[in-house]
């Protein structure tokens, strides 16, 4: 007579209990629950290494938003430092909530309408759980991918604040973050990265967010600068009085550090492409810091700390779309051009145009990433990443696709953002009162001061 496995296990446990001091009932309980405990939370078919790397990368990208606050906060006047930091920090909260409710579903759900937007099947993350596989990265849990993409959405919105500081109402900014994320960021993310998105189907290459993050934020910031108007005394008196450039250098250093998660994490695996993106990111940032410094030194006779860190950020923003497709040598060229290009936009083009993009979001992120996306179409090397082949490797069509993607994202972000700003201005007002601007936004918007002397 053959015993089934459960009966055999029970007899074995009772025999063990007779030979030990452990109560038989406790051993039986362990035997029944053991398989449950052993399998609880154990991902089936997931890569522990990939999952760990993307979890760490998500945390690195989250750190970039408060780092951005310090980068921006050090450049404004001391009466506006807390407000500037708060514009970045509150974005973490607003975007996090919206992303879970409907943002992720519309951006990365199945295509809902002609490649323009996703659907609401994953509203409130319905149908997604810790054990489900992401259709965008099958070796990591869906929740990990949701969180990784959330961090990109957060910092994209926060970037825009640099164009608007020292004069936008805090309440208007909060409303803007919710509306812009839904109406601008989400569609663009779907177009470029979403399965079935219009630019994704064309074959656009954007490894880590040149179009989705930096061009969309840069042109939104430009639209906001036009909608808000210039700060009091802009180009008539010296209003550039950084309260603490040490904050700016600290913020830039943390941004550089976090950018490795931003770019190398976009490989969605701990693999050779992540390693390539890592070295390309660092190389371009260093090259752009040096080329900006050199351009400033030649023009003004002295290099500045602000110029060096601005160059580094320009290099990081520029290499973002290309990072997982190009060699370190190409990243060096991309970075060197980025530093000189962005410096030139700041010191020559911006003053002639007269718009008040307070902290040069458009000049650094918008213009820099336009060059970066086009450079991807030139330098994408199939030996680095088989998914990309640029003009210099026998595929001239890729440069055309990149150009169309840049034009489409830039035009939509600028037009839609300008409309959003104008609607908010009509409903509740966009800009603080002139007296409030003179007093400073720390005290008038928050009843706080950054410094107590």
Buried (B, 14 or more C-beta within 10 A) or exposed (E): EEEEEEEEBBEEBEEEBEEEEEEBEEBBEEBEEEEEEEEEEEBEEBBEEBBEBBBBBBBBBBBBBBBBBBBBBBBBBBBBBBBBBBBBBBBBEBBBEBBBBBBBBBBBBEBBEEBBBBEBEBBEBEEBEEEBBBEBBBBBBBBBBBBBBBBBBBBBBBBBBBBBBBBBBBEBBBBBBBBBBBBBBBBBBBBBBBBBBBBBEBBBBBBBBBBBBBBBBBBBBBBBBBBBEBBEEBEEEEBEEBBBBEBBBBBBBBBBEBBBBBBBBBBBBBBEBBEBBBBBBBBBBBBBBBBBBBBBEEEEEEBBEBBBBBBBBBBBBBBBBBBBBBBEEBBBBBBBBBBBBBBBBBBEEBEEEEBBBBBBBBBBBBBBBBBBBBBBBBBBBBEBBEEBBBBBBEBEEBBEBBBBBBEBBBEBBBEBBBBBBBBBBEEEEBBBEEEBBEBBBBBBBEEEBBEEE
